[in-house]
Structures are given as C-alpha cells and as structure tokens.
C-alpha cells in the first residue's frame, strides 16, 4: 500500500514538473496565406512564400551576401504574458541543413532564438525555447497582437511549414482543477 501511495505521489510530481499549456496553434496544410501577413525578402534576393497542399512553402532562391534573412509570418493573434517561459514548436520540412531563427513578439518588441536543423527529407518537429520571454503582446483592448516570424535564409530551396504551436511552460502557475481521489472503505478488510 505504501508503494502505491509513493507511485501516485511521484506521478503527480512528474505531471507538475512537466506542465505546459498549448496557447496557440496554426495548421498550414491547404491554407491560404492572408494578404496582410508580413513576408519580406531582401532587395535582389530571389524567393517567395505561398500556400501549398502540405503547408506554407517558403523558398529561398539566392543569398544577398548580407547578414539578412527572409522573414515570413507563420502565426498571428498571440496573447502572451511578460516574463513567462514559452516554447515554439514548428513542424516543417527543410531542403538542406541550416540554422532556423524564430522571432516571437509584436512590432514594438520581440525576442529571437536560433537552432541548428539537420535536414531529414521529411517533416520534423523543431523546438525553440523562449525563456523569460520579455514582452506582453496584448493590444490596448487586451487581445492578442503577437506573431511568430520564421527566418530560414540558411536553407537553400523550399522549406514547408506544416504546423506552428506555442506552449506556455509556466502552465503549472495556473489554478489546478480538483483532484480525483479514489475511495477505499477499509472497514473489516484485512491488510
């Protein structure tokens, strides 16, 4: 019996330690890109972003020789809290090995982090941590006005963004629901 209580306690602690809450998700397969989405390439840099059957297709055809990468908005409407820890998970297919840069925020301020990606020839999940995220992205009415920007200048060819997810890693700060407790009537039962 003591072992059972120990196992239950350990399971509850593990759930609390790994708590995360999905706060935003965008599926791009078969979706059109809104006309107002921010898509920018450097002057003289070949490339495009367009809708595709598998996801948003971001093509980089040439480099400018400058420290500049195409920026493509892959999510909007984020409502995030200042100083929380977040994780962005991008499900994408990359044509070559390279370095992915993800920007999250709004036009007043944003954080950016990079991660090395090894091309697998298929879709893969790439995680980017935003620790101690610095900005609150609510507008004056308290609605989300934040975005995620995808920068993939290192990847020559076409990257396909299938899904973008944002997780709040401080979800264990949220009020917990009521615990479900199994009952056992021990009256007259031998131990």
SULRA-V501124 format. One record per helix or strand of 3 or more residues. SS is the DSSP state (H for helix, E for strand). FROM is the first residue (numbers start at 0). LEN is the number of residues. If there is no record, write none. Layout:
SS & FROM & LEN
SS & FROM & LEN
//
This chain:
H & 1 & 16
E & 20 & 7
E & 46 & 5
E & 55 & 5
E & 70 & 8
E & 85 & 8
E & 97 & 9
E & 108 & 9
E & 123 & 7
E & 145 & 6
E & 156 & 12
H & 170 & 3
//
